[in-house]
């Protein structure tokens, strides 16, 4: 029950970040932003292709970017209003809150 509430909070926060212009989308753009240390949080859809998942997960680990992989493409797309499988958050405030909520969600056992 509590995980569901936390998941809704995460998705709502992603939607707010999108409207605030703090979301980076598109594989090439995200990769470039990661290399420039402009991505603070990465959201990867759980049903992303394995090669894309591995590439972005490895980049996130190398650059020490917190990552959330617990949502599918449909959930992410609904949250931001466009079809996406990978999102980068480039704002420190949003990324801190998303990291906290993700850790809280993981502790509850998703």
C-alpha positions in Angstrom: 0.0 0.0 0.0 2.7 2.5 1.0 4.8 1.6 -2.1 1.9 2.6 -4.3 1.7 6.0 -2.6 5.5 6.5 -3.0 5.3 5.4 -6.7 2.5 8.0 -7.2 4.7 10.7 -5.6 7.6 9.8 -7.8 5.5 9.9 -11.0 3.9 13.2 -9.9 7.3 14.7 -9.2 8.6 13.6 -12.6 5.5 15.3 -14.2 6.3 18.5 -12.3 9.9 18.4 -13.3 8.9 18.0 -16.9 6.6 21.0 -16.7 9.4 23.0 -15.1 11.8 22.1 -17.9 14.1 20.1 -15.8 13.8 16.8 -17.8 16.3 15.7 -20.5 14.9 13.2 -23.0 16.3 11.3 -26.0 19.1 8.7 -25.8 21.8 10.8 -27.5 20.9 13.9 -25.6 20.9 12.1 -22.3 24.2 10.4 -23.0 25.8 13.8 -23.9 24.3 15.4 -20.7 25.6 12.5 -18.6 29.1 13.0 -19.9 28.9 16.7 -19.1 27.7 15.9 -15.6 24.4 17.6 -16.2 22.1 14.6 -15.3 21.5 14.3 -11.6 18.9 11.4 -11.7 18.1 8.8 -14.3 14.8 7.0 -14.8 15.0 3.9 -17.0 11.8 2.0 -17.9 11.8 -1.6 -16.6 10.7 -2.8 -20.0 13.4 -1.1 -22.0 15.5 -3.2 -24.3 18.4 -5.0 -22.7 21.2 -3.3 -24.6 19.8 0.2 -23.9 19.2 -0.7 -20.3 22.7 -2.0 -19.9 24.3 1.0 -21.6 22.5 3.6 -19.5 22.7 1.6 -16.2 26.5 1.3 -16.7 26.9 5.0 -17.5 24.8 5.9 -14.4 27.0 3.7 -12.2 30.2 5.1 -13.7 29.1 8.7 -13.2 27.5 7.9 -9.8 24.0 9.0 -10.9 21.1 7.7 -8.8 18.8 5.6 -10.9 15.2 4.3 -10.7 14.2 1.3 -12.9 10.9 0.4 -11.2 8.5 1.9 -13.7 7.5 0.7 -17.2 7.3 2.8 -20.4 3.5 3.4 -20.0 3.9 4.8 -16.5 6.8 7.1 -17.5 5.0 8.2 -20.6 1.8 9.0 -18.7 3.8 11.0 -16.1 5.4 13.3 -18.6 2.8 13.3 -21.4 5.1 11.9 -24.1 6.4 8.5 -25.1 9.8 7.9 -23.4 11.7 5.0 -21.9 14.6 7.0 -20.4 14.5 10.3 -18.6 17.3 12.4 -17.1 16.6 15.0 -14.4 19.0 17.9 -14.5 17.9 19.8 -11.4 19.6 19.1 -8.1 16.4 19.7 -6.0 14.2 17.3 -8.0 17.0 14.7 -8.1 17.5 14.8 -4.3 13.7 14.3 -3.7 13.5 11.5 -6.3 16.5 9.8 -4.8 14.9 9.9 -1.3 11.6 8.6 -2.6 13.4 5.8 -4.6 15.4 4.7 -1.6 12.2 4.8 0.6 10.5 2.7 -2.0 13.4 0.2 -2.1 13.5 -0.1 1.6 9.8 -1.1 1.6 10.6 -3.9 -0.9 9.5 -3.2 -4.5 
